[in-house]
Amino acid sequence: MKAMVLCAGLGTRLRPLTEAWPKPALPFLGQPLLRYHLAVLKAAGVTAVGINTHHLPETMEAVAREECERARLPLHVVREPVIQGTGGGIRGLRDFLSDGDFIVYNGDILYPVDLRPVVAMHQASGAMATMVLLPMPEGEKYASVEMDAAGRVRRIAGRGPGGEGLMPWHFTGVHVMSPRVFDFMSPQGAEDIFRDVFARAMEAGQGVRGVRVDGYWSDLGTPSRYLATVRDVLAGRVRLEWLGADSPLAGTVRGPGSSWAHPDAHVCGATVEGPAYFGRGVRVADGSFVGASVSLGTGAKVGSGARLQSTAVFEQTEIASGETLTEVLAWGAHRIPAPLTGR
């Protein structure tokens, strides 16, 4: 089975971070976010991966090639000079994907679950597409997927034939598709996979099904959600089994306080409360304080007397002596607010 990871988005809500990295290439607890996607897909039986690129295409392709080589997965890349939307992006990989059912996976989520039962259910149902769903997250305003009691999706974001007794669900960013989906795509131009392609297919009588797969899910598309996901992983709220050796905590050792540290991280002399993560080459000076929900990426340095609480420090970033950071993403000279309440 093949899979596509959607990688063309602009990531405007995460600027200035996305001026350096496309969202799937963003470092997250010492590794590109894409590595976690590939671990889930490989565990589901995927044997080759395709991506679309648009924003920072050279960076995205370089990260994808390195990560796919590491995972021993062949990579197919399509560059979009003009961004094509989710439907147009999938259409761009038609030649790569058309030889059987395939998985499409959003590039900006963390969702470590077993997708093998979803693939089996999709293939047994004969549906054109199977959407992986969860109950709507409390307080969020994502467009809903409306499904009937038989598991048939009847409306998405207000589009589709509708029906009686429909319940709203949240789309996780993962679905399995049959090549029949390409029959309902426009020959060219940007389009949305749900509002355009699936809406046409459902009106034509094609089956789109939904299946609930419980597990931790996060969209890392804003500073607050990124930091909340760091917090949740370090607090043990995320089951990491399906990431295997690609878990962000694999290869670390338990450090001072409640922390995980790369073997060559140096944190002696600092007060560590944690939970915290110290990546490769991190240096934390004596007299500094590291509180809860803190991650320090590769090569980060923390000066004496600095105090960090609920903060993600990105690669090669220096925190000045005496600097105090709370609910912030720190990258270079940038200090990006990431409030964890009222988000």
Buried (B, 14 or more C-beta within 10 A) or exposed (E): BBBBBBBBBBBEBBEEBBEBBBBBBBBBBBBBBBBBBBBBBBBBEBEBBBBBBBBBBEBBBEBBEBBBEEBEBEBBBBBBEEBBBBBBBBBBBEEBBEEEBBBBBBBBBBBBBBBEEBBEBBBEBEBBBBBBBBEBEEEEEEEBBBBBEEBBBBBBBEBBEEEEEBBBBBBBBBBBBBBBBBEBBEEEEBBBBBBBBBBBBBEEEBBBBBBBBEBBBBBBBBBBBBBBBBBBBBEEEBEBEBBEEBBBBEEBEEBBBBBBBBEEBBBEEBBBBBBBBBBBBBBBBEBBBBBBBBBBBBBBBBBBBBBBBBBBBBBEBBBEEEBEBBBBBBBEEBBBEBBBEEB
